[in-house]
């Protein structure tokens, strides 16, 4: 769906697509650590950083800031298909996950169960561990499937009980790169515990498109915009109407449903509109529909198709270059042909420490990342008997030519 001409246009939307200010020409395969930034986001951020006005004042400057914020929230409603609930920003995606989980635990029954899985990032696992204990609840972790690097709806179905008051789900693993069937998992939870508050870590999934909050039937969804073509410095949360009503930190006599703390950064909201505009533009290039939501859907499908082409080439080869799956002494996390894969391949080269592989790739101008069996990734790597792996994370603006450069370099390292 993404032709070479369209790919060239896509790449022109992003800053530092081929080079880094500290490093000359390089291939950026570290998108899971933070995507490339839209040029429009950089321009918007500069503009709003100079604005002295605050919201809520009786002047045209202040009124414009309020308009920009409301527009961004409406853009997010369209992009994520969320007609109800509310969007708000916070310090980071991790901070917002902690806040949503804290309020869900404190607002539900003592002795209830807080259910999650070992697939999750420590943001949700740590928040549940802490706030379940504070609230007098039981934190239960379901084991994910080591072989596939994901978790199936049946695993949640086997563990949920009528006493489950809070459940957490990671939409996509930042280590294996595998997504989950979010709607099906939520359905299994609701069959047994219909009033359970379901909170989702969508941070790794967001850049891959196809977010549909109406279809998921969850109560909270959090992203980190710097991993979705925007910038660092804030996180974005959506919460359902019923989660909104739970007791939460707020100012005395202030608006009862307000979850935002202090003066909002208008520039953060404005950059979300830049992301929305970009995805709508991309959708318009791959569908003839003029319906806004359908353009977002088309953009997501195009992103998925491009990323599948990239990961297929990385695994199975391109041109006369063998893929990782065809090389001896290479282990692919989550298996080779895994339909849950979202733009990411994590692997281990048994003949060389992962940290050395990443260093040599970086020297060759290919940016990747080592994941170690620490508090971030030990939940995935330790059960596999691995102390580390190389994470190669791609996005739709990457090219087959960049994959070929990566494979040629790995082939040399492989010997």
Phi and psi in degrees as a GROMACS rama.xvg file:
@    title "Ramachandran Plot"
@    xaxis  label "Phi"
@    yaxis  label "Psi"
@TYPE xy
-100.137  107.106  UNK-2
-77.6854  170.713  UNK-3
-62.636  -40.429  UNK-4
-62.9084  -42.7728  UNK-5
-67.5408  -38.593  UNK-6
-60.5336  -39.2283  UNK-7
-62.2088  -40.9338  UNK-8
-64.9518  -42.5345  UNK-9
-58.9476  -48.8879  UNK-10
-61.8183  -29.3911  UNK-11
-71.026  -14.3872  UNK-12
-79.4686  -14.6177  UNK-13
-111.658  141.371  UNK-14
-76.8124  148.524  UNK-15
53.9436  40.5039  UNK-16
-67.5815  -31.1979  UNK-17
-122.578  -7.63038  UNK-18
-148.142  162.227  UNK-19
-120.304  143.235  UNK-20
-57.9018  -27.2214  UNK-21
-99.7402  -8.43306  UNK-22
-140.507  141.35  UNK-23
-65.7201  -149.205  UNK-24
-52.5305  131.183  UNK-25
-150.902  155.162  UNK-26
-93.5109  130.458  UNK-27
-99.9799  97.6332  UNK-28
-115.132  40.4099  UNK-29
-124.326  35.152  UNK-30
-66.4462  -26.7537  UNK-31
-68.302  -23.5016  UNK-32
-84.3048  -9.33534  UNK-33
150.208  120.777  UNK-34
-70.0559  169.699  UNK-35
-64.4478  157.426  UNK-36
-103.452  134.363  UNK-37
-61.5855  139.495  UNK-38
-59.0876  -36.6114  UNK-39
-63.5276  -33.2437  UNK-40
-64.828  -43.3771  UNK-41
-62.5987  -41.5248  UNK-42
-67.2595  -43.5239  UNK-43
-63.6522  -42.4214  UNK-44
-61.5392  -41.9674  UNK-45
-62.1278  -42.7552  UNK-46
-60.7817  -50.2291  UNK-47
-77.2219  -20.9662  UNK-48
-64.2057  -22.7324  UNK-49
-93.9942  -5.51634  UNK-50
-80.1208  124.1  UNK-51
-86.6028  -15.1016  UNK-52
-73.5815  154.027  UNK-53
-108.497  164.143  UNK-54
-75.1778  161.266  UNK-55
82.5507  13.3824  UNK-56
-103.597  159.533  UNK-57
-90.9704  62.459  UNK-58
-148.851  161.081  UNK-59
-66.1201  -32.8513  UNK-60
-63.1186  -45.0009  UNK-61
-65.3793  -41.8906  UNK-62
-63.074  -34.0082  UNK-63
-67.623  -38.5353  UNK-64
-61.6449  -42.546  UNK-65
-61.4234  -41.6559  UNK-66
-62.586  -42.583  UNK-67
-62.8206  -41.9409  UNK-68
-64.542  -45.6053  UNK-69
-64.2714  -38.2048  UNK-70
-61.7513  -43.5326  UNK-71
-62.1326  -42.4433  UNK-72
-63.7174  -39.8761  UNK-73
-68.4984  -35.2361  UNK-74
-62.2504  -40.5776  UNK-75
-66.9032  -36.2484  UNK-76
-59.6672  -44.1837  UNK-77
-69.8007  -43.5245  UNK-78
-66.6541  -37.2337  UNK-79
-104.699  4.15818  UNK-80
55.0444  61.5322  UNK-81
-128.716  80.9146  UNK-82
-68.045  -26.0242  UNK-83
-109.311  -174.169  UNK-84
70.1125  -165.26  UNK-85
-144.642  152.391  UNK-86
-105.698  144.795  UNK-87
-156.325  160.252  UNK-88
-105.494  158.413  UNK-89
-144.568  -169.48  UNK-90
-61.4739  -43.1257  UNK-91
-164.323  171.162  UNK-92
-61.2658  -41.9866  UNK-93
-62.2575  -45.7961  UNK-94
-59.7988  -41.4289  UNK-95
-67.7687  -40.0125  UNK-96
-60.7241  -44.1999  UNK-97
-59.185  -42.6989  UNK-98
-66.9042  -44.4318  UNK-99
-64.5993  -43.4485  UNK-100
-67.1403  -41.2351  UNK-101
-55.8611  -51.8675  UNK-102
-67.8313  -33.6065  UNK-103
-67.1751  -42.3141  UNK-104
-67.2417  -48.2674  UNK-105
-68.2241  -21.2019  UNK-106
-96.1231  7.74663  UNK-107
-125.252  176.454  UNK-108
-65.1999  137.744  UNK-109
-62.7346  146.503  UNK-110
74.6972  3.95316  UNK-111
-75.6525  174.76  UNK-112
-108.279  134.943  UNK-113
-106.981  115.986  UNK-114
-109.872  130.362  UNK-115
-145.726  -162.892  UNK-116
-140.336  161.673  UNK-117
-74.5173  -6.23205  UNK-118
-74.4554  -19.7393  UNK-119
-72.9381  153.427  UNK-120
-63.9616  151.567  UNK-121
-61.4614  -14.8487  UNK-122
-59.3277  -49.7706  UNK-123
-77.9485  -40.1735  UNK-124
-63.1934  -40.7884  UNK-125
-69.8293  -41.9852  UNK-126
-63.2732  -42.6773  UNK-127
-66.554  -41.0246  UNK-128
-59.226  -46.2552  UNK-129
-69.395  -52.7552  UNK-130
-78.4639  -24.3465  UNK-131
-64.9767  -42.1279  UNK-132
-65.4141  -42.8714  UNK-133
-62.2749  -38.6008  UNK-134
-85.9021  1.1351  UNK-135
71.0873  34.942  UNK-136
-113.889  173.415  UNK-137
-109.905  123.797  UNK-138
-94.8972  120.787  UNK-139
-118.718  128.451  UNK-140
-110.088  125.844  UNK-141
-85.6264  136.154  UNK-142
-73.3183  132.126  UNK-143
-80.821  173.611  UNK-144
-88.2442  110.412  UNK-145
-61.1969  -34.707  UNK-146
-69.7234  -37.7192  UNK-147
-100.527  -12.8715  UNK-148
69.0275  25.8958  UNK-149
-145.621  -170.26  UNK-150
-140.101  139.147  UNK-151
-95.9657  156.044  UNK-152
-54.5412  -34.9857  UNK-153
-61.2662  -31.1538  UNK-154
-67.0227  -39.8626  UNK-155
-68.9411  -41.0593  UNK-156
-58.4532  -35.6865  UNK-157
-76.6235  -14.9473  UNK-158
-113.916  -22.1585  UNK-159
-70.5401  145.221  UNK-160
-133.73  170.667  UNK-161
-65.1056  -16.084  UNK-162
-90.5991  0.980169  UNK-163
-72.2355  116.729  UNK-164
-105.807  -26.796  UNK-165
-137.775  137.773  UNK-166
-134.385  141.049  UNK-167
-118.757  146.254  UNK-168
-139.609  134.7  UNK-169
-94.986  127.037  UNK-170
-70.729  -39.0049  UNK-171
-145.536  135.034  UNK-172
-73.5462  131.096  UNK-173
-77.4953  -4.59362  UNK-174
-104.011  -51.0587  UNK-175
-85.1696  -24.9179  UNK-176
79.187  10.4919  UNK-177
-94.4679  136.203  UNK-178
-89.0378  173.429  UNK-179
-124.292  162.845  UNK-180
-84.5992  85.7336  UNK-181
-61.5546  -46.6427  UNK-182
-61.7359  -40.4008  UNK-183
-68.9798  -38.2764  UNK-184
-64.5322  -45.2972  UNK-185
-61.3059  -37.4011  UNK-186
-62.4145  -43.9376  UNK-187
-63.1488  -39.2697  UNK-188
-65.0183  -45.8599  UNK-189
-67.4244  -26.6158  UNK-190
-59.5339  -36.0772  UNK-191
-102.601  -38.1811  UNK-192
-130.165  75.5625  UNK-193
-61.6097  -24.629  UNK-194
-94.7904  3.59869  UNK-195
-60.8094  139.699  UNK-196
-86.9266  118.727  UNK-197
-106.345  120.972  UNK-198
-119.939  131.777  UNK-199
-117.785  133.134  UNK-200
-88.3315  101.714  UNK-201
-100.977  14.7426  UNK-202
-61.3745  -46.1956  UNK-203
-76.7197  -28.408  UNK-204
-77.5405  -30.2909  UNK-205
-52.7065  -42.8408  UNK-206
-67.6522  -13.9524  UNK-207
-92.2582  1.3097  UNK-208
74.0627  -172.183  UNK-209
62.4261  50.1439  UNK-210
-96.0719  128.815  UNK-211
-139.857  87.6353  UNK-212
-67.1303  -29.0491  UNK-213
-64.4392  -41.9154  UNK-214
-70.2184  -27.618  UNK-215
-77.2789  -31.1555  UNK-216
56.8184  53.8292  UNK-217
-117.469  177.36  UNK-218
-111.831  -15.9849  UNK-219
-151.696  140.948  UNK-220
-144.545  125.078  UNK-221
-122.411  137.858  UNK-222
-131.377  160.163  UNK-223
-109.285  107.351  UNK-224
-58.5486  -22.9166  UNK-225
-68.1434  -14.2207  UNK-226
-97.6512  7.38091  UNK-227
-134.833  49.3875  UNK-228
75.3463  4.15837  UNK-229
-102.97  -138.49  UNK-230
-133.897  171.546  UNK-231
-72.413  167.699  UNK-232
108.267  -3.02636  UNK-233
-164.357  160.761  UNK-234
-122.855  164.385  UNK-235
-126.027  131.631  UNK-236
-123.786  145.122  UNK-237
-116.832  136.877  UNK-238
-131.058  147.268  UNK-239
-70.3715  166.986  UNK-240
-61.1855  -38.1014  UNK-241
-76.1762  -31.2205  UNK-242
-69.4321  -35.5963  UNK-243
-53.8731  -37.8567  UNK-244
-78.0631  -11.9184  UNK-245
-66.2608  151.035  UNK-246
-56.2562  138.944  UNK-247
-155.827  165.772  UNK-248
-61.793  128.872  UNK-249
-162.256  166.269  UNK-250
-80.8372  141.713  UNK-251
-58.5431  130.207  UNK-252
68.1253  8.44727  UNK-253
-82.8651  178.33  UNK-254
-57.2242  128.446  UNK-255
-63.344  -32.7012  UNK-256
-95.4574  6.90852  UNK-257
-79.6118  124.217  UNK-258
-107.977  -3.01752  UNK-259
-84.3186  142.676  UNK-260
-111.786  111.646  UNK-261
82.0331  -172.643  UNK-262
-69.7023  132.3  UNK-263
-82.7637  150.058  UNK-264
-85.3379  103.182  UNK-265
-59.7981  -35.6703  UNK-266
-60.8477  -34.7243  UNK-267
-61.6362  -48.6203  UNK-268
-61.5968  -42.66  UNK-269
-61.5666  -35.6933  UNK-270
-69.6581  -25.4176  UNK-271
-65.1687  -36.1859  UNK-272
-65.9159  -34.4246  UNK-273
-61.6349  -42.5321  UNK-274
-63.4911  -44.6745  UNK-275
-60.6228  -44.361  UNK-276
-61.1444  -41.441  UNK-277
-63.5878  -47.3018  UNK-278
-66.029  -35.0537  UNK-279
-66.514  -40.5446  UNK-280
-61.0977  -46.6924  UNK-281
-59.2533  -43.5042  UNK-282
-60.2416  -36.6539  UNK-283
-67.959  -18.8669  UNK-284
-83.0341  -15.4154  UNK-285
-123.753  5.2354  UNK-286
-144.252  151.978  UNK-287
-90.6915  -5.91665  UNK-288
-65.8317  144.218  UNK-289
-100.881  -1.08405  UNK-290
-72.817  130.45  UNK-291
-62.7663  -47.7297  UNK-292
-61.7049  -38.8398  UNK-293
-65.8525  -30.4405  UNK-294
-68.7433  -38.6286  UNK-295
-63.3469  -41.6991  UNK-296
-63.0699  -44.4211  UNK-297
-62.778  -38.6777  UNK-298
-61.4992  -43.6858  UNK-299
-62.3007  -40.547  UNK-300
-67.1058  -38.6546  UNK-301
-66.4898  -40.2221  UNK-302
-61.1355  -47.4942  UNK-303
-60.8022  -43.5194  UNK-304
-64.5527  -42.0998  UNK-305
-65.4523  -43.5828  UNK-306
-67.3938  -33.4737  UNK-307
-66.241  -39.9995  UNK-308
-61.5196  -38.298  UNK-309
-68.9621  -46.8597  UNK-310
-69.3153  -35.0346  UNK-311
-60.753  -42.8072  UNK-312
-65.2446  -39.6163  UNK-313
-66.0962  -36.6232  UNK-314
-82.4684  -38.7317  UNK-315
-111.515  -3.55223  UNK-316
97.8593  162.995  UNK-317
-146.614  140.09  UNK-318
60.8941  -130.975  UNK-319
-99.2594  14.6517  UNK-320
-95.4265  129.586  UNK-321
-72.2954  150.048  UNK-322
-84.7438  170.602  UNK-323
-58.394  -36.7078  UNK-324
-68.2218  -17.173  UNK-325
-97.5268  -2.03546  UNK-326
-94.3922  139.938  UNK-327
-70.4068  153.289  UNK-328
62.9746  26.5419  UNK-329
-117.125  126.886  UNK-330
-110.033  127.43  UNK-331
-100.05  120.933  UNK-332
-68.0388  135.33  UNK-333
82.2835  4.73402  UNK-334
85.8457  172.924  UNK-335
-87.5725  -66.2002  UNK-336
-95.103  79.1332  UNK-337
-109.198  114.462  UNK-338
-66.2042  -12.64  UNK-339
-82.254  -5.97331  UNK-340
-66.1012  136.258  UNK-341
-127.426  83.3824  UNK-342
68.3347  15.4602  UNK-343
-139.775  139.177  UNK-344
-129.01  119.594  UNK-345
-106.78  133.226  UNK-346
-145.601  166.19  UNK-347
-129.031  131.382  UNK-348
-98.3668  110.805  UNK-349
-67.028  -16.893  UNK-350
-95.6453  1.71427  UNK-351
-152.992  136.342  UNK-352
-57.3717  141.126  UNK-353
-58.1691  -38.4561  UNK-354
-63.2353  -33.1815  UNK-355
-72.767  -37.3891  UNK-356
-61.8545  -46.994  UNK-357
-61.884  -40.0855  UNK-358
-64.6977  -42.991  UNK-359
-69.0813  -37.4273  UNK-360
-63.3525  -41.8065  UNK-361
-63.9678  -39.4703  UNK-362
-61.9378  -32.2319  UNK-363
-83.4235  1.33998  UNK-364
87.5678  29.3799  UNK-365
-126.972  113.421  UNK-366
-87.0189  114.826  UNK-367
-131.103  -165.639  UNK-368
-149.084  143.755  UNK-369
-94.0554  130.788  UNK-370
-105.471  129.372  UNK-371
-110.235  160.664  UNK-372
-78.1199  63.6623  UNK-373
-113.345  -159.981  UNK-374
-68.8724  -15.1787  UNK-375
-86.2291  -40.962  UNK-376
-126.942  -0.342565  UNK-377
-61.5706  -28.802  UNK-378
-62.6383  -25.5562  UNK-379
-96.1444  -45.2714  UNK-380
-80.4058  -39.8475  UNK-381
-59.3615  -45.1763  UNK-382
-61.7856  -21.9108  UNK-383
-88.5187  -2.04129  UNK-384
73.6075  24.3424  UNK-385
-109.614  141.862  UNK-386
-93.6094  -12.5986  UNK-387
-171.153  169.338  UNK-388
-155.225  167.509  UNK-389
-101.489  124.425  UNK-390
-102.339  121.86  UNK-391
-115.156  107.666  UNK-392
-116.646  123.907  UNK-393
-111.314  165.178  UNK-394
-138.474  173.041  UNK-395
-65.7792  -16.8603  UNK-396
-85.9291  -5.18593  UNK-397
-77.3327  162.885  UNK-398
-125.088  161.61  UNK-399
-62.4086  -34.5958  UNK-400
-62.2937  -37.1121  UNK-401
-68.4078  -37.7195  UNK-402
-62.5329  -40.9776  UNK-403
-61.7104  -41.033  UNK-404
-62.8804  -40.8859  UNK-405
-61.7459  -48.7845  UNK-406
-63.8137  -38.2111  UNK-407
-63.3098  -38.7223  UNK-408
-69.506  -43.6517  UNK-409
-63.7743  -38.2158  UNK-410
-59.3305  -40.5898  UNK-411
-66.1394  -41.9209  UNK-412
-65.2717  -35.5542  UNK-413
-65.9225  -32.717  UNK-414
